[in-house]
């Protein structure tokens, strides 16, 4: 009898675990499905989404009550990165037509959303839920703020089991693009995307200097004596 009970308990645990894995995987699959369909070369067709927002609204609803208890740091980080990008798209879609996310009052620090049972702004997601627990500046390359100068949107979701590989790939992809990191050998200077200026303390803490951070990912290394300048930020909407 004890053997039968033990087998029953083990079976229950096994099927409960499978159910949890399937539930966990579902939202990341749905994130991925949405980005694959709606993001093309980093751009979004907000007019199309405005006409048919059902998939977007369904995701926002799922985000609101998603259960993050007993999940790993990578799971939470992947969830919050995807959530941030979805909620940027949601805000712009709701207010479309707009020419820039900055045309929407309180876009980053006032407008709140229900996220995994908490009420959060975009800034709270970025700094409290993502940067504070990880101290990982690669995350800035994964977040799309809805503007042309932001790191372009990824057309795939970030997954817990692949997160570190994906963040490494994104950092290299962004830093090796001249519109984010432009090297002027003749002028002996490097012009960086403005995010390197805004979050320079984080990049410096990670690598010692902005150029040293860039050189962690850049194929052709930048001489450390080069002058560092920052690009003008283009806040125009990342729409297609």
FENFENNOR-V55951 format. One record per run of one state. SS is the DSSP state (A for helix, B for strand, O for the rest). FROM is the first residue (numbers start at 1). TO is the last residue. If there is no record, write none. Layout:
ss=SS from=FROM to=TO
ss=SS from=FROM to=TO
This chain:
ss=O from=1 to=1
ss=A from=2 to=38
ss=B from=39 to=40
ss=O from=41 to=42
ss=B from=43 to=44
ss=O from=45 to=45
ss=A from=46 to=51
ss=O from=52 to=53
ss=A from=54 to=65
ss=O from=66 to=72
ss=A from=73 to=95
ss=O from=96 to=99
ss=B from=100 to=100
ss=A from=101 to=103
ss=O from=104 to=112
ss=B from=113 to=115
ss=O from=116 to=117
ss=B from=118 to=120
ss=O from=121 to=121
ss=A from=122 to=134
ss=O from=135 to=136
ss=A from=137 to=141
ss=O from=142 to=146
ss=B from=147 to=147
ss=O from=148 to=159
ss=A from=160 to=175
ss=O from=176 to=180
ss=B from=181 to=184
ss=O from=185 to=188
ss=B from=189 to=192
ss=O from=193 to=194
ss=A from=195 to=198
ss=O from=199 to=199
ss=A from=200 to=207
ss=O from=208 to=209
ss=A from=210 to=215
ss=O from=216 to=226
ss=B from=227 to=230
ss=O from=231 to=235
ss=B from=236 to=237
ss=O from=238 to=238
ss=B from=239 to=239
ss=O from=240 to=240
